[in-house]
Amino acid sequence: MRAVNRKARRIENQIDASRDEAFALQNPQGGGQQRPHVPMGCSLSFSPGWEVDSAGGTSGLCQPVERDIYDCYVTCFWPAQVPDHLNNYPDWAAKCAAATKDWRNLDLVFP
Amino acid sequence: MTAAEPVYRLGEFHSLNAAGRRFLYLVPAGAIFELDDAAAALLDSVGGGATRAELLRRLEARGIAEAEDLIEELRAARAIVTGDEPADDPAAPPEDFPLQTLVMNLTNQCNLSCQYCYEFGEDKVATPQGKPKFMDLETAKSSVDFLLEQSAGRRAVHITFFGGETLMNFPLLKQVVAYANDRAARQGRTIDFSLTTNATLLTPAIIGFLSENRIGVTVSMDGPPELHDKLRVFANGRGSYDIIAPRVRELIARHRTRPITARVTLTRGVTDVIRIFRHLKQDLGFHEVGFAPVTTSPDRLYAIGDRGMDGVLDQFHTLAEEWHQYALRGQMHGFSNVSDTIAELVQGVNKSHPCGAALGLVGVGPSGDIAPCHRFVDSDTHALGHISRGIDRAKQRDFLSRGHISAKYDCRSCWARPLCAGGCHHEAFVRYGDTGHPNLHYCGWIRDWTETCLKIYCSLSAQNPEFLDRFAERKALS
């Protein structure tokens, strides 16, 4: 399609821009120096945070706290609770294959 | 459970052919695209709806390569949709939308007695009893200050002088021009001016002043004597043509700084559009001539009626085709009705409201009352505040929310709504008693006219695109 008025050209530019965005995500090394990756956060995936249920335990939560560790550590960067997996502590959970079983292997970090 | 595969359907657009090519007018964006063969094939393949796999298969059968990209492109432009796109009405403009134009009704008095006048004719909305007949200097100055203050951020603003008969208060007009120029200059801004007049009171001195100050002039005039004199008469019934013709000639000869425009009101018996155009353009020499059917309730004797209006449209088409031929040769034709629509198509407007009334434009009456536009000046029902107190935001909100395109149910399915947005608030009030009512009595004509202008636009975009650039700066809301 060929844009023939100003509004059409704006739409065209928008389409071109969104193509560039998709390209950038597919080729992280392509665009010069690689910058820290900052994900959008768990607020978008609607996982609960570090919480307890009404009885003070974790069994009543829709997601057990052990799962939450990985929600915050792997898919997200939530510096208050867990080390930053994406940029600084990629191996923090290396010895913890299953959080319910191996959680004792998760250690403190000292930035 | 797996989600159902999305089904692609045609988006909302109006398709047309011009200069042997296919075009899409996308609604409500107001964007115009020319289709290449691949895009056309895709649209033809969608049919009543198709999944992505079906689409790809059909396109492959037509020999179209890179169909994936094509689908994405047309989807992003919303020429095809899957039904999960958000609805996109134009948003309501912000409450502090800056003023651009102030229409100053210098007087509500007139030396003519045109029956159809929307200010004092049978369908008038004005209630001038007990209000000043002429604006005084203080009110005028406050209005200028008000405009400059409420238009913060705009470097250039506009004042239109109006009436009544504007020139019956010419002494004030001169003072306002001097005051406004001075005020604007102090802020490093500019004001430009225009006025509408019946031309009866033009003198060489006035013409000199208008030209010196680059004041745009629109003359209300209905054609050659036998048509003009039908309704544009003095109080004693005598026609005004003989008085104004020599004055108009002199105006056009001596006012060289701005184009001079004629504005024709079409009424029953005054529908000979082509003859009127020829007379005003060729015999008198106006640069531009614009036509509008009279605003009236349908039962007035001078109302045109549907059949009369169809004849008007036929003649509009003839002039539009002339305009088109002129444009192909790179010449200006002077039929404003086409030029104005082309200017809006260049931008690709999608209007939230039919015009700038109560938004970027307000009218101020002799009493200092603020109205949505000049047509509502002096009406108590429609007043939006007073120049001394500013705009009553609650009343403005009410006016604008009723006039917003999303409040006009009948317009929802109309492809011409990006340009029309339901039509003139004042016309709607006269016809339906509600400024927010869509002007359903002319929907057919509007679509027909929009189609005509779209075809001209598309043809020029293919054959003489540089010509269209001339309209890029023309005011989109004239």
HADDOCK unambig.tbl for C-alpha pairs under 7 A between the chains (distance, minus, plus):
assign (segid A and resid 1 and name CA) (segid B and resid 33 and name CA) 5.92 0.50 0.50
assign (segid A and resid 1 and name CA) (segid B and resid 34 and name CA) 5.47 0.50 0.50
assign (segid A and resid 1 and name CA) (segid B and resid 35 and name CA) 4.69 0.50 0.50
assign (segid A and resid 1 and name CA) (segid B and resid 36 and name CA) 5.60 0.50 0.50
assign (segid A and resid 1 and name CA) (segid B and resid 39 and name CA) 6.34 0.50 0.50
assign (segid A and resid 2 and name CA) (segid B and resid 33 and name CA) 5.32 0.50 0.50
assign (segid A and resid 2 and name CA) (segid B and resid 34 and name CA) 4.91 0.50 0.50
assign (segid A and resid 2 and name CA) (segid B and resid 35 and name CA) 6.52 0.50 0.50
assign (segid A and resid 3 and name CA) (segid B and resid 32 and name CA) 6.29 0.50 0.50
assign (segid A and resid 3 and name CA) (segid B and resid 33 and name CA) 4.60 0.50 0.50
assign (segid A and resid 3 and name CA) (segid B and resid 34 and name CA) 6.42 0.50 0.50
assign (segid A and resid 4 and name CA) (segid B and resid 32 and name CA) 5.57 0.50 0.50
assign (segid A and resid 4 and name CA) (segid B and resid 33 and name CA) 5.51 0.50 0.50
assign (segid A and resid 4 and name CA) (segid B and resid 34 and name CA) 6.74 0.50 0.50
assign (segid A and resid 4 and name CA) (segid B and resid 461 and name CA) 6.39 0.50 0.50
assign (segid A and resid 5 and name CA) (segid B and resid 31 and name CA) 6.38 0.50 0.50
assign (segid A and resid 5 and name CA) (segid B and resid 32 and name CA) 5.76 0.50 0.50
assign (segid A and resid 5 and name CA) (segid B and resid 345 and name CA) 6.96 0.50 0.50
assign (segid A and resid 5 and name CA) (segid B and resid 346 and name CA) 5.16 0.50 0.50
assign (segid A and resid 5 and name CA) (segid B and resid 347 and name CA) 6.29 0.50 0.50
assign (segid A and resid 5 and name CA) (segid B and resid 348 and name CA) 6.25 0.50 0.50
assign (segid A and resid 6 and name CA) (segid B and resid 346 and name CA) 6.16 0.50 0.50
assign (segid A and resid 6 and name CA) (segid B and resid 347 and name CA) 5.08 0.50 0.50
assign (segid A and resid 6 and name CA) (segid B and resid 348 and name CA) 6.04 0.50 0.50
assign (segid A and resid 7 and name CA) (segid B and resid 30 and name CA) 6.59 0.50 0.50
assign (segid A and resid 7 and name CA) (segid B and resid 31 and name CA) 4.82 0.50 0.50
assign (segid A and resid 7 and name CA) (segid B and resid 347 and name CA) 6.16 0.50 0.50
assign (segid A and resid 7 and name CA) (segid B and resid 348 and name CA) 4.90 0.50 0.50
assign (segid A and resid 8 and name CA) (segid B and resid 31 and name CA) 4.33 0.50 0.50
assign (segid A and resid 8 and name CA) (segid B and resid 32 and name CA) 5.61 0.50 0.50
assign (segid A and resid 8 and name CA) (segid B and resid 33 and name CA) 6.41 0.50 0.50
assign (segid A and resid 11 and name CA) (segid B and resid 77 and name CA) 6.42 0.50 0.50
assign (segid A and resid 15 and name CA) (segid B and resid 73 and name CA) 6.95 0.50 0.50
assign (segid A and resid 15 and name CA) (segid B and resid 76 and name CA) 6.41 0.50 0.50
